[in-house]
Amino acid sequence: MLFEAAAACEVFGTDHSELVDPWYSFRVCGSRRARVGGWLRADTTHGLDALVSAHTVIVPAQDDIEGDPPGELIDAVRAAHAAGARIVSLCTGAFVLAAAGLLDGRRATTHWAHADLLAARYPKVTVDAGVLFTDEDGVLTSAGKAAGMDLCLHIVRTDHGATVANALARHLVVPPHRDGGQAQFIPAPVTHGRDHPLADLLPWALDRLDQPLTVEDLARQAAMSSRNLARHFHAVTGTSPLRWLLSQRVRLAQELLESGDDSVEHIAARTGMGTSATLRRHFARVTGLPPEAYRRTFGTR
């Protein structure tokens, strides 16, 4: 499928060394029979045997999910995983990972329209059709289409920190961070700019992350009931008000840890977490690292 392959090529194959140097060393690997989008020939310079030497392997969406993935591809992905590579699937690329046995006992996702088929064909996989992406012990899967870009940015954020990922998102003109647990399917149309009921509320809340905001505070500011607020939040952001607030607090903490030398206690106060213990608990759950380790890895000062 063209869209997912193009997303990976744009994020990792385009030179973004102005953000961090060196950027990724990127190769497109495949058989000579490979096609992209059903009509473009994939002029790959590397065969599937090159996967075993990669640090990260990204399997884009496959067009035909009714048949079994090519055996040579399954073997190559399995060998790369055995060699220690991080394995990533975008959209229906999850069917390749499942066929290789890499999703057995793991939570995974794919495009919501194909989640039932993935679960039925591979019962050892815990298929979660309600999230944008999953990241479990070096095996990552994304939902369909635009969620593949979310996962690519998540990988950049994991490797290089929030500042680099946010700068790349600005360059690509996409949202800088959508939490992996966010709903994959939002019933209302996607809104842009100020054309939605929370257009004034969201920036108001972002300017007050240092305050202990509650759902009632947000509802009062938006002049609506808490129930209506929750409904609008799910329609606009795909998540609940409190979960959105928490993700924004953690994102602000990431930026402060990367760019400054404030103490964890001070950052906890600036992000509205209250105490350093609360910050550490939520920060480690979202990023996988305690604040101090995150600063050592991604700090720029």
LOZARO-892126 format. One record per residue: z, x, y of N, C-alpha, C in turn. Coordinates in steps of 0.1 Angstrom, whole numbers, plus 5000, padded with zeros to 4 digits. Example, Ala and Ser with C-alpha at 12.3 -4.5 7.8 and 13.67 -1.06 7.14 Angstrom:
2
507851324943507851234955507851324967507151284978507151374989507951295000
//
This chain:
301
500050084988500050005000500050095012499250055022498950145034500150155043500850045046501850045056503050135053503550125040504750215037504350355036503150385030502750525030502550585044502050505053501850555067503150575074504150495071505550505077506150645073506050675060506550805055505850925061504550905062503751015068504051035083504250925090504550935104505851005107506850965099508251015101508351155097507951185085508151315079507051415080505751365081504651445081504151485095504551415105504251445119505251555124504751645131505651755136506551705147507851685145508751645155509751765158509251885158510152005160510652005174510151925183510851915196512151845195512451775184513751715182514651805175514151865164514951965157514052055150514252185150513452285145514152375134513652375122512452325117512552175113511352105114511251965109510951975094510551865088510351865074509051935070509052005059507852045053507351935043506151885046505751755041504451775033504351715021503151725012502951585007501651555006501251424999500751464985501351414975501051444961500551324954499651344945499151234937497951274928497551184920496351214911495051184919493951234914492751224921492251074921492850994912492450854912493150774922494050834929494950754938494150684950494450564953493950494965495050444974494750434986495750384996495250255002496050155001495550025007494449955000494150004988493149944980491749994983491550064994490150094997490050245003491150305006491050445011491350545000490550644999490850744988491850834994492950864986493950954989493551094986493151174996492651304995493851404994494551394983495751474982495451624978496251714984496051854981496951904970497851824966498851864956498951754945499051804932499151714921500651664920500851574910502151524908503151634902502551744897503451844892504251914903503751894916504451954927505851884930505951764925507251694928508451764924508351834913509551894907510152004916509452054926509952154935510352094948510351964950510651904963512151874964512651874976514051834979514151684979513151614984513051474985511751424981511751324973510451254968510451114973509451074980509250934985508150864977508450764970507450684963507150554972505950554978505650434986505350314977505050204984504850074976503650084968503750024956502550014947501949874948500649874948499949744950500049654938499949714926499949634913501349644907502149534908503449544901503449464888502349404884502249334872502249434860501449534862501349634851502349744852502449834842503349944842502850054851503750124858503250234866502650344858501850434863501250534855502250624849502050654836503050744829503250874835502150934840502251074846503151064859503050954866503950934878505350924874505650834864507050824859507650954855506851034847507351154842507651254854506751254864506951344875508151314883508351184886509551134893510851164886510751144873511951174864512251324864511251404863511451544863512051594877511551534888512051574901513551544902513851424897515351384898516151474890515651514878516451604869516651734876515651774884515751904891516651894904517151784907518051764918517551704930516351654930515651594942516351464946516351434959516651304963515451214961515651094955514451014951514550884960513450854966513350744976512250654972512450524972511350424970511250334983510050304986509750204997509150084991509749964994509249834990509049834975507849804970507749794955507649934948507850034955507950164948509150164939510150074942511250064933510950034918509749974916509349954902509050084895508650184902508450314896509750384893510750374902512050434899512750364888512550224887513150154876512550194863511250204863510550244850510950384846511250464855511750604852513250604847513950484848515350484844516250524855515750554867516650614877517550504884517150374882517950274888518950204879518950254866519850194857521350214861522050104862523450104866523650124881522550114889522650134903522250004910522649984922522249874931520949924938519949834938518649864944518049744950517049764959516349654965514849674965514149574968512749584970512349464979511049444981510649324989511249204983511749114991512448994987511548904977510248914980509348824972509248874957509649004955509449064942510749094935511849064942513249094937513449034923513148904921513348844908512648904897511348954900510649014889511249154886511649224896512349354893513549334885514349234888515649214880515349164866514249084864513949034851513349144842512549224848511949334840512849444837513849474846514749584844516149534845516749474835518049404836519249504838519049634836520049734838520249764853519349714861519349744876520049624883520949654892521549554900520749534912519949434912518949404923519649324934519649374946520249314958519049274967518649154967517549114976517949084990519249094993519649055006519949165016519449295013519749405022518449475025518449555036517349625040517049755032518149825028517949935019519249975013519250055002520350094995520350254994521550314993521650454992522750484983522450514970523450534960523250664953524050764956524150894949522750954948522050974959520851044959519650964954519750834952518650744949518650634959517550624967517550534978516350434976516550304979515450204978515450124991514250084995514149995007513549865003513749765012513149635011511649655016511049545018509549545021509249585035508049635037507349665050508249735060508649675071509349745082510649805077511249745066512549805061512349955056511049985052510750115048510950215060510650175072510850255084512350275086513150165084514550175085515150275076514650285064515150375054514750515058513550535062513050665067513950725078514250635088515150675099516550705094517050625084518350655078518350795072517250835065517250965060517251075070516551055081516551145092517951155098518651035099519951035105520951105096520751085083521651155073521451305074520251355075519951495075520151565089519951495100519951555113520851495123521451375120522451315129521751205137522651125143522251005151521351035163521751145170520951175182519551205179519251275169517851305165517151175160517851105152517250975147516950875158517850865168517650775179516450825188516350955190515251005198513950975190513850995177512650965170512350815170513350735169513150585170512550555184512950615194512450585208510950625208510650745202509250785201508350685194508950635183508150535175508250395180509050375190509250245196509650135186510750175178511350095168512850085171513549985165515049985167515650115161516550175168517150305164517950295151518550175149519450175137519650025133519149995121519449865115520249895102521449845101522349875090521649835077521849925067521249895054521749765048522949715051523449595046522949475054522249495064521749375072520849295063520749165067519949075059518449115059517849105047516449145046515549035052515948905050515148795055515848715065515348715077515948645088515148515091515748395089514948275090514248255103514848295115514248275128513248385130512248355139511348465143512048575149511448695147512048815153511848805168512948835176512848825191512848955197512248965209512149085216512549065230512949185237513249175251514449075253514248985263515348895266515048755262514148735253513748605248514548565236515948555238516748505227518148475233518948385227520148345233521248445235521148565229522148675231521648785240520548755248520048855256520948915266521848825272522848875281524148925274524448865263525648905256525649045250524649085244524549205236524849325246524049335257524349455266525749445272526249315274527649305279528649365269528449335257529349385246529249535245528049595246527849735245528449815256528649745268529249815279530849805277531349735267532749715266533249755252532549845245532949885232534349945231534849995243536150055243537249945243536849825244537849715244537949645230539049585227539249525214538649385214537249375214536549255215536749175202536849045203536948955192535748855192535548785181534548685181534748575192536048545194536348445205535948505219536148635221535748695234534248685236533548715225532048705226531548565228532148465221531848325222532148275236533248315242533648275255532648325265532248455264531248515273529948445272529548405260528248345258528248195260529448145263529548005266529147915254529547955242529247875231530347885221530347795211531447795201531247915192532347955185532348065175531348045164531247915160530247885150528847895154528547855167527147865172526848015174527848095179527648235181527248305168528048275157527648335144526248295140525848175142524548125138523448205146523648215159522748295167522648445164523848495161523848645157523048665145523248575135522548595122521048585125520648485133519248465136518548585144519348645153518848755161518948885155520148915149520449055144520449065129520548945122520648945108521948975102522948985111524349015106525348925114526648945111527648875118528148945131528748875140529248935152530149055150531149045141532049155138531349275132530449245123529749355116528849425126528249345135527349415145528249495154529349445159530249525167530749655160531049645148531549765140530349865140529149825137528049915136527749985149527949915160527749975174528850075177530050045173531250135175531050265167530550255155530350375147529150455153528150385157527050455163527450535175528250465184528750535196529650655192530450645181531250755177530450865172529350835165528350945161527851025173527450955183526851015195527951105202529151055202530251135209530551255201530551245188530951355179529851465180528551415181527451515182527351585195527651515206527351575219528551625227529751605222530951655229532051705220533151745227534251795219535551715220535451585224536551505225537251495211538551475212539351465199539051335193539251325180539051205172539851085178541051115182541951015188541250955201540751045209540051005222538850915218538050965208536850885205537250755199538350745192538750615186539050525198539650575208539950485220538650445227537750535229536450505236535550415228535750405215534850315207535550185203536750165208537550045206538050035192538150155185538750155171540250145171540850185183542250185184542950315180542950345167543650455162542650545154543050675153542150775146542050735131543150675126543050635112542050525109541950425119540950325118539550375119539350465129538050525131537650605118538550685112538250765101537750675089538550565087538250475076536850415077536550355089535250285091534150385091534350505098533350605100532950655086533850695078533550745065532850645056533250515057532550415049531150395053530850405066529450385070528550515069529150625072528250745072528450835060529550815052529750895041530551025044530851045056531551175061532751135070533851215069534851195079534351245092534951205103534451245117534451395118535451465114535451615116534251685109533951635096532851695089531551655095531451535101530251495107529951585119531051615127530851695139530451835135531051895124530652025120529152035116528651925110527351915105526251895116526551805125525551755135525951785149527051845152527451875166526551975172526251945185525252035192525952125202527252125203527952205213528652325205
//
